[in-house]
Amino acid sequence: MWIYRLAKREEVVSLWDYQIATHRSSDLWMKWKKEYLYYLDHGMALTFAAFYDGTPVGEGTLLLSPACQAIRGRTVLCDGTEIANINALRIRKTFEGQGQISALMRVIEQEAQQRGFRRLTICAEAKEARNGAIYRHRDMTNWYFVRRRTEKKFCILKKRCFSPWMRTLEIVKGCLPF
């Protein structure tokens, strides 16, 4: 049985520990765990989880503050008042392609809307075409390009507007290549 809800801190720790065990060759996961737990502890983010038979197997974090490292003050991604950012969205491989990420995103979107956010953003690298398909399916159709400082790559960025009149196309640099 599937349940989607705001995760408790210990459940978030469990989800990060799973990622660290899965990505043993990268020290970044330990850094990210510490960073995201800081966000949770300081009200800068909320993490939601997808639970299968009581076990957390998927997650998505709603970043609420432009002070989060993933945002780096870029208010086009998150301004703390009208725009929030969905980050660290993932599910275990076993459950991919079953609609669980869409179900989790619905819960995240509802919470963002209840908190007064009018737009959501989400990032994916251009090579993550499958993620792009998921986001388009969730009606995240306005595309932006933002250069990442650390990776010298472009990040595809989408906005989801809760109000129909806000569905305006605003291109920062270029347009979607696919």
N, C-alpha and C positions, 0 to 999 in steps of 0.2 A: 504494500500500500504506500502511495506517495503522499507526502506532506511538504508544503512550502511555507516557510515562515522566517521571521527574524531569528537569527541564531544566538544562543547564549555564548558567553565568552569561551567557556570550556569546549564548546562545539567548534568554535572558530579555531581554537588551538589544535583540535583534532584534525580539522581540514588542512591546516597549514603543515602539521606533522606528516600527514599523508603525502602532500606535495614534496616536502623535503626528502622523504624516503624514496619517492619516485624519481627525483632529480638529484641523486647523490653527487653527481659530478659538478654541480654548480653551487657555489656558496651564496649566490644571490637569493635563493629561497629563504635562508636563515635571516638575511637582511630584511627581505620583504615581510617576513612574519613579524619581526620586531616592529617594523614601520607600521604595519596595518593594525597590530594590537595597540600601538600608541594612538592611532587615529580613533579606534573604538573607545579606548579609555578616556579620551579627551573630547568626545562628542563630535569628532570631525568626520565620522563615517558610521554606517550601519552595514553589517554583513547579514545576508539572507542565505538560507540553506535549503537544498532539496534533500529530503530524507526518504530513503527507501527502507521499509520495514524497520524504522527507528534509527538507521545509520545515516549520518550525513555523507552524501556522495556527490554533491554539487554545491556551488556557491556563486554568489555575486555580491560585490560590495558597492554601496551607494556612497560616493564621496560627496560630502556636504560643504567642504571648505576649500577655497583656492590655495590654502597653505599646505595642502597635502603634496607630497613630493611628486606624485604622478601628474599633478596639475601645474605645479611650479608657477603659480600666480597667473596662469593664462585664463582670464575670466571668460574667454569664449568656450572653455571646457567646463568651468564651474565658477560661479560668482558668489555662491553662498546664500543667495536670496531667490533668484528665479531659475538659475541653471545648476543642475547637479550632474554628476558623472557616474556612469556605471563602469566598474572596474573589476578586475580579477574574476571575470565570469568564466566558469568552467564546470565540467562534469566529468566523472570517470568515464573512460573509453567504453566500458561495458554498456553504458546508458546513452551514448550518443545517438542522435538520429531518431529519438523516440518522442520528441516534443517536450522534454523535461526542461530544457533551457528556456523555451518560450513560456512555459508555465511559471518558472521562477522569475522571468523578466516581468510577467504580469503583476506578480506580487510586489516586486521592486517598484514598478511604475505606479501602482496604487499608493504605496507608501510615500513616494516622492510627491505625488499629486496631493495627498492629504496634508503634507508638510508645506504646501504652498508653492512648490517648484512648478514652473510652467514648461520647462524644457529639460530634456535629458540629452547627454552626449555619451558617446562610447567610442573607443579607439580600436583600430585593428591595423596591422601592417598590410600593405598591398598583397603580400604573398599569402595572406589568410583569406583566400577567396570564399572558403566555406563559411567562415564567420560573417563575411559580407552578405552572403545569401540569407543567413539567419536574421541579420539585422534588417535587411530589406523586407523579409517576411513579417517582422515586427513593426513595419511601417516607419522605419528610421531611414528616410529617403533624402534628406538634405545633406550633402557631402561637403566636407571641408578638408583641406590639407594643411597639416602643421608639421614643421620640421622638428624632429627630436634632437635635442642638443647632444645627447650621449651616443646615439647610434648612427647619426648622419643618414637617416632614412626618413621617408615621409610616412606620416601616420594618417590614415583615413579616419575622418571624424564625422559622426552623424549626429543630427539633432532630432529628437522626437518632441513635437509640440502637443500639448494637451488641448489647446484651444484651436479650432479649425481655422480661425482667421490668422493664426500665427504661422501657418504653413507656407512661409515665404522661402524662396531659394536665395541663400546668401553664400556666395562662393568667396572664400578667402584667397585661395591660390589655385586656379585650374578647375578641372572637373573630373568626375570619376572615369577612370580609364576602361572599365569593363561594364 
